[in-house]
Amino acid sequence: MKTVFHLVQSDEQGRKTTLTIADNLTEDDTVEMEAIAVVAQADGAEPVTAGGTGSEQVESLLEKGVSVKVCSNTMELKELDESDLVDGVETVSSGAAELTRLQADDYAYVRP
């Protein structure tokens, strides 16, 4: 099974909840996960920035093998460079396109 989480919330608690649910999935022994991804865009990009609120959760997910991606359109809008990101976060052409690609590749879509 493969799952992608859409990290787009503007409120800190909503972002934390999404990242916590992704983390919980890495720990769930009742399901065999082939891959877990998080796609951040809009205000959901805050945790993928180095030192951003929630960046520790993102670092932990990366250490567990979760793929974390951020929308390049969001980066441009927020005037972020790749050097502003948590190490290991990948940039993608657009959040919507990446979510579409992953769902076409049989990822289940979750947006808490």
C-alpha positions in Angstrom: 0.0 0.0 0.0 1.0 3.6 -0.7 -0.3 6.8 0.9 0.2 10.5 0.2 -0.7 13.1 2.8 -1.7 16.6 1.6 -0.2 19.2 3.9 -2.0 22.4 3.1 -3.5 23.7 6.4 -2.9 27.2 7.4 -3.3 26.5 11.1 -0.5 25.1 13.2 -2.6 22.4 14.8 -3.9 21.2 11.5 -0.4 20.8 10.1 0.7 19.0 13.3 -2.3 16.7 13.0 -1.4 15.8 9.4 2.2 15.1 10.3 1.2 13.1 13.4 -1.1 10.9 11.3 1.6 10.3 8.8 3.9 9.3 11.6 1.3 7.0 13.1 1.0 5.2 9.8 4.8 4.5 9.9 4.2 2.8 13.2 1.1 0.8 12.3 2.0 -2.9 12.1 -1.4 -3.9 10.9 -0.8 -2.5 7.4 2.2 -3.2 5.1 3.2 0.1 3.6 5.3 0.3 0.5 5.6 4.1 0.5 4.4 7.1 2.4 4.7 10.6 1.0 3.8 14.1 2.3 3.2 16.9 -0.3 3.3 20.4 1.2 1.9 23.5 -0.5 0.5 26.9 0.4 0.6 27.5 4.2 1.4 23.8 4.7 4.9 24.5 3.7 5.8 26.0 7.1 7.0 22.7 8.6 9.3 21.8 5.7 11.3 25.0 6.2 14.4 24.7 8.3 13.5 26.0 11.8 9.9 26.3 10.8 7.1 25.3 13.2 6.8 21.5 12.9 10.2 21.0 11.2 11.2 18.5 13.9 8.3 16.3 12.8 9.3 16.6 9.2 12.9 15.6 10.1 11.6 12.6 12.0 9.4 11.5 9.1 12.4 11.8 6.7 14.5 9.6 9.0 11.7 7.0 8.9 11.8 6.9 5.1 8.8 9.1 4.4 9.2 11.1 1.2 8.5 14.8 1.8 7.9 17.2 -1.1 7.1 20.8 -1.4 5.4 22.7 -4.3 7.8 25.0 -6.2 5.0 27.5 -6.9 4.6 27.8 -3.1 8.3 28.3 -2.7 8.3 31.1 -5.3 5.3 32.7 -3.7 6.9 32.6 -0.2 10.3 33.6 -1.6 11.9 30.4 -0.4 15.1 28.8 -1.8 16.1 25.1 -1.5 18.6 26.2 1.2 15.6 27.3 3.3 14.2 23.7 3.4 14.8 20.9 5.9 17.5 18.7 4.5 16.0 15.9 2.5 12.8 17.7 1.4 12.3 17.5 -2.4 10.8 20.2 -4.6 8.2 19.3 -7.2 6.9 21.3 -10.1 3.5 21.9 -8.4 1.7 20.3 -5.5 -1.4 19.6 -7.5 0.6 17.8 -10.3 2.5 15.7 -7.8 -0.6 14.7 -5.9 -2.1 13.7 -9.3 1.0 11.7 -10.3 1.0 9.9 -7.0 -2.7 9.1 -7.1 -2.2 7.8 -10.7 0.5 5.5 -9.2 -2.0 4.0 -6.7 -1.3 6.2 -3.7 -4.2 6.7 -1.4 -4.9 10.4 -0.8 -5.4 11.6 2.7 -6.1 15.2 3.7 -6.9 15.4 7.4 
